[in-house]
Amino acid sequence: MGNLQLPTTRFADSAVRSDCRVTVIATPAHIAPLAAAAATPLADLRLAPLACDASVPEALLGDAALLVIEVDPDNAASMRRVGEIRARSPDLPLVAAIDGASVSLVRALVREGVSDVVSLPFDVQEMLQVVLDTAARRQSAPGQKQRLAPLISVARSIGGCGATTVATQLAADLAAHDPSGRGTAIADLDLQYGSVTDFLGVSAARGDLADLLRAEDRLDEELIRSVITRASGGISVVSAPAEIMPLESVDSAQLLRMIQLLRQEFGHVVLDFPPDWTSWALSAALASDTILLVVDLSVASLRQARRRLDLFRSVGVERQAIEIVVNRVEKRLFKTIDLKDVSDTLGHSILGSVSLDAPLVSAAQDQGQLVSDVRDKSRFCRDIAQIGALLRERLRTRGD
């Protein structure tokens, strides 16, 4: 479809200054309500009616501080257009306007560099909040490109396979090797059985995940800092809710906004996932650079791991974004299942394994300490360090 040659429209109002010039590109049907909103509080709002797959003229990008662009997930050209704009204007904040975003679409857009999502038809108040958030970020880091920290999601094959242990110990290893010095944030997304704070020996007296999810428009960097609990080893914790929350109570958009803020604030972000998969959990996983799937050598674990790999594939997770870690591996001569069996069964390569050292790990966690603080020369710590090194290298390779 060609470029619709319709005039652009501007609004001016003192509510939002012109240092955050907003260009909205959408089909005429969606542009019309904005054009009719004469009392809009948005300043210097430039409306450009274009077909959803039309190429975007350079003139519309040149002086924009924020671009809101309609995306049709069923139109390949519309999806490609987002990547083309990012390539042409790498520092321009992009907001995707979508009518009913699926988790796979959110993942694809995040990979293309989209920083936020608004719904269609447009809502003036929602757009105003996006503009204000963008203006605040530009003021806090003038002239600097916002680089997001790597996001690592730790998922479990079955409950009790040691995923939280791997997540917390890996978070410490990532923090220890973070060249930015900003440390690692770990968010406990297990709404009902979260134990990250217990394992790290901290309390959630300052607030928890529920406070951030319920904050709505108050969610910002300051609220994140006020809720986070500092643990040893350069780890900052977003604690699981103090009271059990229903799984369906989480708003995906709010969760993704929280994750975005964490990625702006820290050197690495680790998400410790619940055992059950929901739409919001998939949305968070799809935004990740790496999904670390923790398994053990039991038949039940491998069977459930295979089901999770099938789920990831069905929603569009790239194969290379998934890493398998085999936990609690016993070093003995005769084993019923070995690492090659795991790889063959899952049809996926293994990133690494973690030795079984139950007395040491249990003792450390009962004291609320990192295993490395109790015995840093242990085989368990060497395995975690090796996995951390491999993971950092793969993240660097994918980021190049």
C-alpha positions as CSV (number, residue, x, y, z in Angstrom):
1,M,0.0,0.0,0.0
2,G,1.2,3.5,-0.8
3,N,1.7,6.6,1.2
4,L,-1.5,8.4,1.9
5,Q,-1.0,12.0,1.1
6,L,-2.9,13.6,3.9
7,P,-1.7,16.7,5.8
8,T,-0.2,16.4,9.2
9,T,-1.8,18.1,12.2
10,R,-0.2,19.9,15.2
11,F,-1.4,20.7,18.6
12,A,0.3,23.0,21.1
13,D,-0.2,23.3,24.8
14,S,2.0,24.2,27.7
15,A,1.4,20.9,29.5
16,V,4.2,19.2,27.7
17,R,7.0,21.3,26.3
18,S,8.2,21.0,22.7
19,D,11.5,19.5,23.8
20,C,9.6,16.2,23.6
21,R,8.2,16.4,20.1
22,V,5.8,13.6,19.4
23,T,5.1,12.2,16.0
24,V,2.1,9.8,15.7
25,I,2.0,7.6,12.5
26,A,-1.2,5.6,12.1
27,T,-4.0,4.9,9.7
28,P,-6.5,7.7,9.2
29,A,-9.2,5.8,11.1
30,H,-7.0,5.9,14.3
31,I,-5.6,9.4,13.6
32,A,-9.1,11.0,13.3
33,P,-10.0,10.8,17.1
34,L,-6.7,12.5,18.0
35,A,-7.2,15.2,15.4
36,A,-10.6,15.9,16.8
37,A,-9.3,16.2,20.4
38,A,-8.8,19.9,20.4
39,A,-8.3,20.1,24.1
40,T,-5.5,17.5,24.2
41,P,-2.8,18.3,26.8
42,L,-0.1,17.0,24.4
43,A,2.1,19.7,23.0
44,D,3.5,19.7,19.5
45,L,1.7,16.5,18.6
46,R,2.3,15.8,14.9
47,L,-0.2,13.5,13.4
48,A,0.7,11.7,10.2
49,P,-2.0,9.5,8.6
50,L,-0.2,6.7,6.8
51,A,-1.1,3.2,5.8
52,C,0.2,0.7,8.4
53,D,2.8,-0.7,5.9
54,A,3.7,2.6,4.2
55,S,7.3,3.8,4.2
56,V,8.0,6.6,6.6
57,P,9.4,9.8,5.1
58,E,12.7,11.1,6.6
59,A,11.0,14.4,7.4
60,L,8.8,12.7,9.9
61,L,11.8,11.3,11.8
62,G,14.2,14.2,11.7
63,D,13.0,16.3,14.5
64,A,11.0,13.8,16.5
65,A,11.8,13.1,20.1
66,L,9.3,10.3,20.3
67,L,7.6,8.2,17.6
68,V,4.3,6.5,18.1
69,I,3.7,4.1,15.2
70,E,0.8,1.8,14.4
71,V,1.9,-1.9,14.0
72,D,-0.2,-4.5,12.3
73,P,1.1,-8.0,13.4
74,D,-0.6,-9.7,10.4
75,N,1.2,-7.4,7.9
76,A,4.8,-8.4,7.4
77,A,5.7,-5.0,5.9
78,S,4.3,-3.3,8.9
79,M,6.5,-5.4,11.2
80,R,9.5,-4.8,9.0
81,R,8.9,-1.0,9.1
82,V,9.7,-1.0,12.8
83,G,13.1,-2.5,12.3
84,E,13.8,-0.1,9.4
85,I,13.0,2.9,11.5
86,R,15.2,1.7,14.3
87,A,18.1,1.2,11.8
88,R,17.6,4.7,10.4
89,S,17.1,6.4,13.8
90,P,18.8,4.3,16.5
91,D,18.4,6.9,19.3
92,L,14.7,7.7,18.6
93,P,12.4,6.2,21.3
94,L,9.7,4.1,19.6
95,V,6.2,3.3,21.0
96,A,4.1,0.7,19.2
97,A,0.4,1.3,18.9
98,I,-1.3,-2.1,18.8
99,D,-4.8,-3.4,18.7
100,G,-4.6,-6.5,21.0
101,A,-1.0,-7.4,21.4
102,S,-0.1,-11.0,21.7
103,V,2.9,-12.2,23.7
104,S,4.8,-13.2,20.5
105,L,4.2,-9.8,19.1
106,V,5.5,-8.1,22.2
107,R,8.6,-10.2,22.1
108,A,9.2,-9.3,18.4
109,L,8.8,-5.6,19.1
110,V,11.1,-5.6,22.1
111,R,13.7,-7.3,19.9
112,E,13.3,-4.5,17.4
113,G,13.9,-1.8,20.1
114,V,10.4,-0.7,20.9
115,S,10.4,0.8,24.4
116,D,6.7,1.0,25.2
117,V,3.3,-0.1,23.9
118,V,0.0,1.8,23.7
119,S,-3.4,0.5,22.8
120,L,-5.6,1.1,19.8
121,P,-7.8,3.0,19.5
122,F,-5.7,5.8,21.0
123,D,-6.3,7.0,24.5
124,V,-5.1,10.6,25.1
125,Q,-4.3,10.0,28.8
126,E,-2.3,6.9,28.0
127,M,-0.3,8.7,25.4
128,L,0.3,11.6,27.7
129,Q,1.8,9.3,30.3
130,V,4.1,7.8,27.7
131,V,5.2,11.2,26.6
132,L,5.9,12.4,30.1
133,D,7.9,9.2,30.9
134,T,10.0,9.7,27.7
135,A,10.6,13.4,28.6
136,A,11.7,12.4,32.1
137,R,14.2,9.8,30.7
138,R,15.6,12.3,28.3
139,Q,16.2,14.8,31.0
140,S,17.8,12.3,33.4
141,A,20.4,11.3,30.7
142,P,20.8,14.2,28.2
143,G,22.5,13.2,25.0
144,Q,23.0,9.6,26.1
145,K,21.6,6.5,24.5
146,Q,19.7,4.4,27.0
147,R,21.3,0.9,27.0
148,L,19.3,-1.8,28.6
149,A,20.9,-4.4,30.8
150,P,20.8,-8.0,29.7
151,L,17.6,-9.8,31.0
152,I,17.9,-13.4,32.1
153,S,14.8,-15.4,33.0
154,V,15.3,-18.5,35.1
155,A,12.6,-21.0,34.7
156,R,12.1,-24.4,36.3
157,S,11.2,-27.7,34.7
158,I,9.4,-28.8,37.9
159,G,9.1,-27.5,41.4
160,G,12.0,-28.3,43.6
161,C,14.6,-28.7,40.9
162,G,16.7,-25.9,42.4
163,A,15.9,-23.0,40.0
164,T,15.8,-20.3,42.7
165,T,19.2,-21.6,44.0
166,V,20.7,-21.3,40.5
167,A,19.0,-17.8,40.0
168,T,20.4,-16.3,43.2
169,Q,23.9,-17.7,42.9
170,L,24.1,-16.8,39.2
171,A,22.9,-13.2,40.1
172,A,25.9,-12.9,42.4
173,D,28.3,-14.1,39.8
174,L,26.9,-11.7,37.2
175,A,27.2,-8.8,39.7
176,A,30.8,-9.8,40.5
177,H,31.7,-9.5,36.8
178,D,29.7,-6.5,35.9
179,P,32.0,-3.8,34.4
180,S,29.5,-1.1,35.0
181,G,29.5,-1.6,38.7
182,R,25.7,-1.3,38.9
183,G,25.2,-4.9,40.2
184,T,22.4,-7.3,39.5
185,A,18.7,-7.0,40.2
186,I,16.8,-10.2,40.9
187,A,13.0,-10.1,40.8
188,D,11.1,-12.9,42.5
189,L,8.1,-13.4,40.2
190,D,6.8,-16.4,42.2
191,L,3.7,-14.8,43.6
192,Q,2.8,-17.6,45.9
193,Y,6.0,-19.5,47.0
194,G,8.8,-16.9,46.4
195,S,11.9,-17.6,48.5
196,V,14.6,-15.4,47.1
197,T,14.7,-13.2,50.2
198,D,15.0,-16.2,52.4
199,F,17.9,-17.6,50.4
200,L,19.7,-14.3,50.5
201,G,19.0,-13.5,54.1
202,V,17.1,-10.2,53.6
203,S,13.6,-9.0,54.4
204,A,11.0,-7.2,52.3
205,A,10.4,-4.4,54.9
206,R,10.7,-1.7,52.3
207,G,8.1,-3.2,49.9
208,D,7.8,-6.0,47.4
209,L,6.7,-6.9,43.9
210,A,3.0,-6.3,44.8
211,D,3.7,-2.6,45.6
212,L,5.3,-2.1,42.1
213,L,2.5,-4.0,40.3
214,R,-0.2,-2.0,42.0
215,A,1.6,1.4,41.6
216,E,0.1,2.0,38.1
217,D,1.2,5.5,37.0
218,R,3.3,6.0,40.1
219,L,5.8,3.3,38.9
220,D,9.1,5.0,38.2
221,E,12.8,4.8,39.1
222,E,12.4,6.4,42.5
223,L,9.7,3.9,43.5
224,I,11.9,1.0,42.2
225,R,14.8,2.3,44.4
226,S,12.5,2.7,47.4
227,V,11.2,-0.9,47.2
228,I,14.4,-2.8,46.3
229,T,16.2,-4.6,49.1
230,R,20.0,-4.7,49.0
231,A,21.6,-8.1,49.6
232,S,25.3,-9.1,49.7
233,G,27.3,-9.7,46.6
234,G,26.1,-6.7,44.7
235,I,22.5,-8.1,44.5
236,S,19.4,-6.0,44.7
237,V,16.1,-7.9,45.3
238,V,12.5,-7.2,44.2
239,S,10.9,-9.5,46.8
240,A,7.9,-11.7,46.1
241,P,4.6,-10.5,47.6
242,A,4.3,-10.8,51.4
243,E,0.8,-12.1,50.9
244,I,-0.2,-14.7,48.3
245,M,-1.4,-13.1,45.1
246,P,-3.7,-14.7,42.6
247,L,-1.7,-15.5,39.4
248,E,-4.3,-13.8,37.2
249,S,-4.0,-10.5,39.1
250,V,-0.8,-9.4,37.3
251,D,-1.1,-6.8,34.6
252,S,1.4,-7.7,31.8
253,A,2.0,-4.1,30.8
254,Q,2.8,-3.0,34.3
255,L,5.2,-5.9,34.8
256,L,7.0,-5.1,31.6
257,R,7.3,-1.5,32.7
258,M,8.9,-2.6,35.9
259,I,11.3,-4.8,34.1
260,Q,12.2,-2.0,31.7
261,L,13.0,0.3,34.7
262,L,15.2,-2.4,36.3
263,R,17.1,-2.9,33.0
264,Q,17.8,0.9,33.0
265,E,19.0,0.9,36.6
266,F,21.2,-2.2,36.9
267,G,24.0,-4.1,35.0
268,H,22.0,-7.3,34.8
269,V,18.5,-8.3,35.6
270,V,17.5,-11.9,36.6
271,L,13.9,-13.0,36.8
272,D,13.0,-16.0,39.0
273,F,9.9,-17.5,37.5
274,P,7.0,-19.3,39.2
275,P,6.3,-22.9,38.3
276,D,3.1,-22.1,36.5
277,W,3.0,-20.4,33.1
278,T,0.6,-17.5,32.5
279,S,0.2,-14.9,29.8
280,W,2.2,-12.3,31.9
281,A,4.9,-14.8,32.6
282,L,5.3,-15.5,28.9
283,S,5.3,-11.8,28.1
284,A,8.2,-11.4,30.5
285,A,10.0,-14.4,29.1
286,L,9.6,-13.2,25.6
287,A,11.3,-9.9,26.5
288,S,14.3,-11.8,27.8
289,D,17.7,-12.0,26.2
290,T,18.1,-15.5,27.6
291,I,15.7,-18.1,29.2
292,L,17.7,-20.4,31.5
293,L,15.7,-23.6,31.9
294,V,16.8,-25.5,35.0
295,V,16.3,-29.3,35.0
296,D,17.5,-32.2,37.1
297,L,18.2,-35.8,36.1
298,S,14.8,-37.2,37.0
299,V,12.4,-38.5,34.4
300,A,9.7,-36.2,35.6
301,S,11.9,-33.1,35.2
302,L,13.0,-34.0,31.7
303,R,9.4,-34.7,30.6
304,Q,8.2,-31.3,31.9
305,A,11.3,-29.6,30.4
306,R,10.3,-30.9,27.0
307,R,6.8,-29.5,27.4
308,R,8.2,-26.1,28.3
309,L,10.5,-26.1,25.3
310,D,7.4,-26.9,23.2
311,L,5.6,-24.0,24.8
312,F,8.5,-21.6,24.2
313,R,8.6,-22.6,20.5
314,S,4.9,-22.2,20.1
315,V,5.0,-18.6,21.2
316,G,8.0,-17.7,19.0
317,V,11.0,-17.9,21.4
318,E,14.2,-18.3,19.4
319,R,16.0,-21.5,20.0
320,Q,19.3,-19.7,20.6
321,A,17.7,-17.7,23.4
322,I,17.1,-20.9,25.5
323,E,19.9,-22.3,27.6
324,I,19.6,-25.6,29.6
325,V,21.3,-26.0,33.0
326,V,21.3,-29.4,34.7
327,N,21.2,-29.0,38.4
328,R,22.2,-31.5,41.2
329,V,24.5,-33.7,39.1
330,E,26.2,-36.4,41.1
331,K,29.8,-37.2,40.3
332,R,29.6,-41.0,40.3
333,L,30.7,-43.8,38.0
334,F,27.4,-45.4,37.3
335,K,24.4,-43.1,36.5
336,T,21.0,-43.9,35.1
337,I,20.9,-40.6,33.2
338,D,23.9,-38.5,32.1
339,L,24.2,-35.1,30.4
340,K,24.2,-36.6,26.9
341,D,20.9,-38.3,27.7
342,V,19.5,-35.0,28.8
343,S,20.6,-33.3,25.6
344,D,19.3,-36.1,23.4
345,T,16.0,-36.2,25.2
346,L,15.4,-32.5,25.0
347,G,16.8,-32.0,21.6
348,H,18.8,-29.1,22.9
349,S,22.4,-28.5,23.9
350,I,23.4,-28.1,27.5
351,L,25.0,-24.8,28.7
352,G,26.4,-26.4,31.9
353,S,25.7,-28.5,35.0
354,V,25.8,-27.8,38.7
355,S,27.2,-30.4,41.1
356,L,25.1,-31.8,43.8
357,D,26.3,-30.4,47.2
358,A,23.2,-30.5,49.3
359,P,24.8,-30.1,52.7
360,L,26.8,-27.0,51.7
361,V,23.9,-25.3,49.8
362,S,21.4,-26.0,52.5
363,A,23.7,-24.7,55.2
364,A,24.3,-21.5,53.3
365,Q,20.7,-20.9,52.5
366,D,19.6,-21.7,56.0
367,Q,21.9,-18.9,57.1
368,G,20.7,-16.6,54.4
369,Q,24.2,-16.5,52.7
370,L,25.6,-17.0,49.3
371,V,27.3,-20.4,48.9
372,S,30.4,-18.5,47.8
373,D,30.5,-16.6,51.1
374,V,30.5,-20.0,52.9
375,R,33.0,-21.9,50.7
376,D,34.0,-20.2,47.6
377,K,36.4,-23.0,46.4
378,S,33.6,-25.6,46.3
379,R,32.8,-27.6,43.2
380,F,29.3,-26.0,43.3
381,C,30.8,-22.5,43.1
382,R,33.1,-23.5,40.3
383,D,30.2,-24.8,38.3
384,I,28.2,-21.6,38.8
385,A,31.2,-19.5,37.8
386,Q,31.6,-21.5,34.6
387,I,27.9,-21.2,33.7
388,G,28.1,-17.4,34.4
389,A,31.2,-17.0,32.2
390,L,29.6,-19.0,29.3
391,L,26.3,-17.0,29.7
392,R,28.1,-13.6,29.6
393,E,30.0,-14.6,26.5
394,R,26.9,-15.7,24.7
395,L,25.1,-12.5,25.7
396,R,28.1,-10.5,24.4
397,T,28.0,-12.5,21.1
398,R,24.3,-11.9,20.6
399,G,24.7,-8.3,21.4
400,D,27.4,-7.6,18.8
